[in-house]
Amino acid sequence: MKIKVNYDFTQQELVGETGVFEIADGTGLGELLRIIDARIIDAGKDKGIDTNYKTILAGRQLNGCMVFINGLAPKNMFETELHDGDNIEFVYGFCGG
């Protein structure tokens, strides 16, 4: 299934404004966030940019402030199952990022 990701300005210098991820049916948001972070970290290495405050996760917590799926904040962030065509958005600005 395909999931569209809209990055916050915090990540755009590394991975662009949007990305499309092809993931297996039944994948949870937590797994997708780990995949996205791997892409951000790799891009940071390639471009010589520190990614400590640009990843989505910091350990087992969100590094950013808001994650939306189809315009709504999920209740069980990491366990939320994704569906084909979902649109993910990251917004750091709510916390002054």
C-alpha positions as CSV (number, residue, x, y, z in Angstrom):
1,M,0.0,0.0,0.0
2,K,1.1,3.6,-0.6
3,I,1.3,6.2,2.1
4,K,2.0,9.9,1.4
5,V,4.1,11.9,3.9
6,N,4.1,15.7,4.1
7,Y,7.3,16.8,5.9
8,D,7.5,19.8,8.1
9,F,10.0,22.5,7.2
10,T,12.3,20.9,9.8
11,Q,12.9,17.9,7.5
12,Q,12.5,19.5,4.1
13,E,16.1,20.4,3.6
14,L,16.9,16.7,3.9
15,V,14.0,14.8,2.2
16,G,11.9,17.4,0.4
17,E,8.4,18.5,0.9
18,T,6.7,15.1,0.4
19,G,7.5,11.5,0.0
20,V,5.5,8.3,-0.9
21,F,6.2,5.1,1.0
22,E,5.2,1.6,-0.1
23,I,4.6,-0.5,2.9
24,A,3.0,-3.8,3.7
25,D,-0.7,-4.1,4.7
26,G,-1.1,-4.0,8.4
27,T,1.9,-1.7,9.0
28,G,1.5,0.5,12.0
29,L,2.4,4.2,12.3
30,G,5.3,3.4,14.7
31,E,7.0,1.2,12.1
32,L,6.5,3.9,9.3
33,L,8.0,6.5,11.6
34,R,11.1,4.4,12.1
35,I,11.4,3.9,8.3
36,I,11.1,7.7,7.8
37,D,13.7,8.4,10.4
38,A,16.2,6.0,8.7
39,R,15.6,8.0,5.5
40,I,16.2,11.3,7.3
41,I,19.3,10.1,9.1
42,D,20.8,8.7,5.8
43,A,20.1,12.0,4.0
44,G,21.7,13.9,6.9
45,K,24.8,11.8,6.6
46,D,24.9,12.4,2.8
47,K,24.5,16.1,3.2
48,G,26.6,16.6,6.4
49,I,23.5,17.9,8.4
50,D,23.0,17.0,12.1
51,T,19.6,15.1,12.4
52,N,19.2,15.1,16.2
53,Y,16.3,17.5,16.1
54,K,15.0,16.6,12.6
55,T,14.0,13.0,13.2
56,I,10.4,12.1,14.0
57,L,11.3,9.9,17.0
58,A,13.6,10.5,19.9
59,G,13.9,7.0,21.4
60,R,10.4,5.8,22.2
61,Q,8.8,9.3,22.0
62,L,8.0,11.8,19.3
63,N,10.8,14.2,18.6
64,G,8.3,16.5,16.8
65,C,5.1,17.9,18.3
66,M,2.3,16.8,16.1
67,V,1.6,13.9,13.7
68,F,-1.6,13.8,11.8
69,I,-3.2,11.0,9.7
70,N,-5.6,12.3,7.2
71,G,-5.9,15.6,9.2
72,L,-6.5,13.9,12.6
73,A,-4.1,13.2,15.5
74,P,-4.3,9.4,16.2
75,K,-5.1,8.3,19.8
76,N,-2.8,5.3,19.9
77,M,0.1,6.9,18.0
78,F,2.5,3.9,17.5
79,E,-0.2,1.2,17.3
80,T,-2.4,3.0,14.7
81,E,-2.7,0.8,11.6
82,L,-2.2,2.6,8.4
83,H,-4.4,2.1,5.2
84,D,-3.7,2.5,1.6
85,G,-3.9,6.2,0.6
86,D,-3.4,7.6,4.1
87,N,-1.8,11.1,4.2
88,I,0.7,11.7,7.1
89,E,1.7,15.2,8.1
90,F,4.3,16.3,10.6
91,V,4.0,19.8,12.2
92,Y,6.8,21.0,14.5
93,G,5.7,24.7,14.7
94,F,3.2,24.1,17.6
95,C,6.2,23.8,19.9
96,G,8.4,26.4,18.4
97,G,10.4,24.0,16.3
